[in-house]
Amino acid sequence: MKRHYIYRIEEQCTGEFYWGVRSCICTPIDDPYMGSMITWRPNKCNLIKTDIIEYPNRSEADKAEMIKIDYYCDKDKFPLNRNYHNGKSFRCRNMPITCETREKYIHAANNRSVSHVLNLKKAAAKRTSYAKMTQETKDKISKSLVGRRRTNEEKLNISIGKKGKCKSMPQSLEEKQKRVSTRKNNGMPWMPIEHYEKLSILFTGKLVSEQTRVKISAAQKGKAKPPRTSEHQRKLTESQIGRKSTDEAKANISKALTGRTLSQEHKDAISRGHARRNKLS
């Protein structure tokens, strides 16, 4: 048996609220439904449902919702109300409709035939995704947003909306390596080649401050690096051929290696590296 109730949804960070009506087969307090807001787009992780009032039938619940919305419609008195109501007309997708029309909609929705409901479900199942935008539409949107700067108010609203937002679970090093190898094996670069070229031009000649270097160093310490592939090693070798170090660089390397004892394994690896380099040159 269906149970009918009205409820108030409140955004905990901003204090915004919304009144709605609902019918469910469970107890109202256990109903996970959190509203079907159209114009108001809150962060649903911050929403709570309060002021649940149950009624014997849907008609009385609908009327109770109208009374609540009518009371809170004064934006000067209740500026955080997110129900859109104007005098004796309700708003649906920013289009005002009268209470009489709304009651007709409610009556029609409560008296649907079984075949009508099944047809609606079939139609909804076919709508797997929204229509894709054409490249022309994307270009127009991109052009309209170029050079746009957000106001401090917009930044504050975005910050409030993202507080408490559910984030993805952190991935382990093994999962990250698996994702990288999968993309490499499928020939899928992380970004388009043109994007890499733009980033290269952007960062060429850019000097990193000492404070930033210390932060990068501290973040990288203790992190296990994935093993280098043979292709990676070959590219590193080719990049070093013909490279000449400055006197200052040589002095720094000499200072860092002074007093350091190399293992036999390390010596053998250096010998093999020199042999490969001589072979390539």
C-alpha positions as CSV (number, residue, x, y, z in Angstrom):
1,M,0.0,0.0,0.0
2,K,1.3,3.4,-0.9
3,R,1.9,6.1,1.7
4,H,1.7,9.8,0.9
5,Y,3.7,12.6,2.6
6,I,5.1,16.0,2.2
7,Y,8.7,16.8,3.1
8,R,11.3,19.6,3.3
9,I,14.7,19.2,1.7
10,E,17.5,21.4,3.2
11,E,21.0,22.1,2.0
12,Q,23.1,22.0,5.2
13,C,25.9,24.4,4.0
14,T,23.8,27.2,2.4
15,G,20.5,26.8,4.3
16,E,18.5,26.7,1.1
17,F,15.3,24.6,1.3
18,Y,12.6,23.1,-0.9
19,W,9.1,21.6,-0.2
20,G,7.9,18.6,-2.1
21,V,5.3,15.8,-2.1
22,R,5.9,12.1,-2.4
23,S,4.2,8.7,-2.6
24,C,6.1,5.5,-1.7
25,I,5.5,1.9,-0.6
26,C,7.9,2.1,2.4
27,T,7.7,4.2,5.5
28,P,8.3,7.9,4.7
29,I,11.2,8.2,7.1
30,D,13.0,5.3,5.3
31,D,12.3,6.6,1.8
32,P,15.7,7.4,0.1
33,Y,14.1,9.9,-2.3
34,M,15.7,13.3,-2.1
35,G,13.5,15.5,-4.4
36,S,13.4,16.1,-8.2
37,M,14.6,19.7,-8.4
38,I,14.7,21.2,-11.9
39,T,15.8,24.8,-11.5
40,W,17.6,24.4,-8.2
41,R,20.8,22.3,-8.6
42,P,22.2,21.7,-5.1
43,N,25.0,19.4,-4.0
44,K,23.0,16.3,-3.1
45,C,25.7,15.1,-0.7
46,N,24.8,18.0,1.6
47,L,21.0,17.5,1.5
48,I,18.9,16.3,4.5
49,K,15.1,15.6,4.6
50,T,13.2,17.1,7.5
51,D,9.6,18.0,8.4
52,I,8.0,14.8,7.1
53,I,4.2,14.9,7.4
54,E,2.1,11.9,6.3
55,Y,-1.5,12.1,4.8
56,P,-4.1,9.4,4.2
57,N,-4.2,10.0,0.4
58,R,-2.3,11.8,-2.4
59,S,-4.9,14.4,-2.9
60,E,-4.6,15.8,0.6
61,A,-0.8,15.6,0.4
62,D,-0.8,17.6,-2.8
63,K,-3.0,20.3,-1.2
64,A,-0.8,20.4,1.9
65,E,2.3,20.9,-0.4
66,M,0.5,23.8,-2.1
67,I,-0.3,25.4,1.3
68,K,3.4,25.1,2.4
69,I,4.7,26.5,-0.8
70,D,2.2,29.4,-0.8
71,Y,3.3,30.3,2.8
72,Y,7.0,30.3,1.9
73,C,6.7,32.0,-1.5
74,D,7.6,35.5,-0.1
75,K,11.3,35.8,-1.2
76,D,11.8,38.9,1.0
77,K,10.8,36.9,4.1
78,F,12.3,33.6,3.0
79,P,15.1,34.3,0.5
80,L,16.5,30.8,0.8
81,N,13.3,29.1,-0.4
82,R,13.9,27.3,-3.7
83,N,10.3,26.6,-4.6
84,Y,9.2,28.7,-7.6
85,H,5.7,30.0,-6.9
86,N,4.0,33.2,-8.2
87,G,0.7,34.2,-6.6
88,K,-1.8,31.4,-7.3
89,S,0.2,29.8,-10.1
90,F,3.0,27.2,-9.7
91,R,6.0,27.1,-11.9
92,C,7.1,24.1,-13.9
93,R,10.4,24.5,-15.8
94,N,10.0,28.3,-15.4
95,M,6.5,28.2,-17.0
96,P,3.8,29.2,-14.6
97,I,0.7,27.0,-14.3
98,T,-2.4,27.6,-12.3
99,C,-3.5,25.5,-9.3
100,E,-6.5,24.3,-11.4
101,T,-4.2,23.0,-14.1
102,R,-1.9,21.4,-11.5
103,E,-4.9,19.5,-10.0
104,K,-5.8,18.3,-13.5
105,Y,-2.2,17.0,-13.9
106,I,-2.4,15.3,-10.6
107,H,-5.7,13.6,-11.4
108,A,-4.4,12.4,-14.7
109,A,-1.3,11.0,-13.1
110,N,-3.2,9.2,-10.5
111,N,-5.6,7.6,-13.0
112,R,-3.1,6.1,-15.5
113,S,-3.9,2.8,-17.0
114,V,-1.6,-0.2,-16.6
115,S,-0.8,-0.2,-20.3
116,H,0.0,3.5,-20.2
117,V,2.5,3.0,-17.3
118,L,4.2,0.1,-19.2
119,N,4.5,2.3,-22.3
120,L,6.1,5.0,-20.3
121,K,8.6,2.6,-18.8
122,K,9.5,1.2,-22.2
123,A,10.0,4.7,-23.6
124,A,12.3,5.6,-20.6
125,A,14.3,2.5,-21.1
126,K,15.1,3.5,-24.7
127,R,16.4,6.9,-23.6
128,T,19.9,5.6,-22.7
129,S,21.7,9.0,-23.0
130,Y,21.2,12.6,-24.0
131,A,21.7,13.7,-27.6
132,K,25.3,14.4,-28.4
133,M,26.3,17.9,-29.3
134,T,27.7,18.6,-32.8
135,Q,31.2,20.0,-33.2
136,E,29.7,23.3,-34.3
137,T,27.8,23.6,-31.1
138,K,30.9,22.8,-29.1
139,D,32.9,25.4,-30.9
140,K,30.2,28.1,-30.2
141,I,30.2,27.2,-26.5
142,S,34.0,27.3,-26.4
143,K,34.1,30.6,-28.2
144,S,31.5,32.2,-25.9
145,L,33.5,31.1,-22.8
146,V,37.0,32.4,-24.0
147,G,38.2,35.2,-21.7
148,R,35.3,34.8,-19.3
149,R,36.3,35.4,-15.6
150,R,34.2,34.2,-12.7
151,T,33.1,36.8,-10.1
152,N,34.0,36.3,-6.5
153,E,30.3,35.5,-5.8
154,E,30.4,32.7,-8.4
155,K,33.6,31.3,-6.9
156,L,32.1,31.3,-3.4
157,N,29.0,29.5,-4.6
158,I,31.1,26.8,-6.4
159,S,33.2,26.4,-3.3
160,I,30.1,26.0,-1.1
161,G,28.6,23.5,-3.6
162,K,31.7,21.3,-3.6
163,K,32.1,21.1,0.1
164,G,31.4,17.6,1.3
165,K,31.0,16.3,-2.3
166,C,31.7,12.6,-2.7
167,K,35.1,12.0,-4.2
168,S,36.5,8.9,-6.0
169,M,38.3,6.3,-3.9
170,P,42.2,6.7,-4.0
171,Q,43.9,4.2,-6.2
172,S,46.8,2.0,-5.3
173,L,50.2,2.2,-7.2
174,E,49.4,-1.2,-8.7
175,E,46.0,0.0,-10.0
176,K,47.6,3.2,-11.5
177,Q,50.3,1.1,-13.2
178,K,47.7,-1.3,-14.6
179,R,45.7,1.7,-16.0
180,V,48.8,3.2,-17.6
181,S,49.9,-0.1,-19.2
182,T,46.3,-0.7,-20.5
183,R,46.3,2.7,-22.3
184,K,49.8,2.2,-23.7
185,N,48.9,-1.3,-25.0
186,N,45.8,0.1,-26.7
187,G,47.8,3.0,-28.3
188,M,45.7,5.5,-26.3
189,P,47.8,8.6,-25.2
190,W,46.7,10.5,-22.1
191,M,46.2,13.7,-24.2
192,P,46.1,14.6,-27.9
193,I,49.6,15.2,-29.4
194,E,48.7,18.9,-30.1
195,H,48.0,19.4,-26.4
196,Y,51.4,18.0,-25.4
197,E,53.0,20.4,-27.9
198,K,51.1,23.4,-26.5
199,L,52.2,22.5,-22.9
200,S,55.8,22.1,-24.1
201,I,55.7,25.6,-25.6
202,L,54.0,27.0,-22.5
203,F,56.6,25.6,-20.0
204,T,59.7,26.1,-22.1
205,G,62.0,28.5,-20.3
206,K,59.8,28.7,-17.2
207,L,61.9,28.9,-14.0
208,V,60.7,26.9,-11.0
209,S,61.3,28.6,-7.6
210,E,63.3,27.0,-4.9
211,Q,60.2,26.7,-2.7
212,T,58.4,24.8,-5.5
213,R,61.4,22.5,-6.0
214,V,61.5,21.6,-2.3
215,K,57.8,20.8,-2.4
216,I,58.2,18.6,-5.5
217,S,61.2,16.8,-3.9
218,A,59.3,16.2,-0.6
219,A,56.2,14.9,-2.5
220,Q,58.4,12.4,-4.6
221,K,60.5,11.1,-1.7
222,G,59.6,7.5,-0.7
223,K,57.4,6.9,-3.8
224,A,58.1,3.7,-5.6
225,K,58.7,4.2,-9.3
226,P,57.5,1.7,-11.9
227,P,60.3,-0.4,-13.7
228,R,61.6,1.1,-16.9
229,T,60.8,-0.7,-20.1
230,S,63.5,-1.4,-22.7
231,E,62.0,1.2,-25.0
232,H,62.2,3.8,-22.2
233,Q,65.8,2.9,-21.5
234,R,66.7,3.2,-25.2
235,K,65.1,6.7,-25.4
236,L,67.0,7.9,-22.3
237,T,70.3,6.6,-23.8
238,E,69.6,8.3,-27.1
239,S,68.8,11.6,-25.4
240,Q,72.2,11.6,-23.5
241,I,74.3,10.9,-26.6
242,G,76.4,14.0,-27.5
243,R,75.3,15.9,-24.4
244,K,78.0,17.9,-22.8
245,S,77.9,18.8,-19.1
246,T,79.1,22.3,-17.9
247,D,82.0,22.6,-15.5
248,E,79.6,23.5,-12.7
249,A,77.5,20.4,-13.4
250,K,80.6,18.2,-13.4
251,A,81.7,19.7,-10.1
252,N,78.3,19.1,-8.5
253,I,78.3,15.4,-9.8
254,S,81.8,14.9,-8.4
255,K,80.9,16.4,-5.1
256,A,77.8,14.1,-4.8
257,L,79.7,11.0,-5.7
258,T,82.8,11.7,-3.5
259,G,83.2,8.9,-0.9
260,R,80.4,6.8,-2.5
261,T,81.2,3.1,-2.9
262,L,79.6,1.3,-5.9
263,S,78.5,-2.3,-5.7
264,Q,79.8,-4.8,-8.2
265,E,76.3,-5.1,-9.7
266,H,76.2,-1.3,-10.2
267,K,79.7,-1.3,-11.8
268,D,78.6,-4.1,-14.2
269,A,75.5,-2.1,-15.1
270,I,77.6,1.0,-15.9
271,S,79.9,-1.0,-18.0
272,R,77.0,-2.4,-20.0
273,G,75.6,1.1,-20.4
274,H,78.9,2.4,-21.8
275,A,79.1,-0.6,-24.2
276,R,75.6,0.1,-25.5
277,R,76.4,3.8,-25.9
278,N,79.6,3.1,-27.8
279,K,77.8,0.7,-30.1
280,L,75.1,3.3,-30.9
281,S,77.6,6.0,-31.6
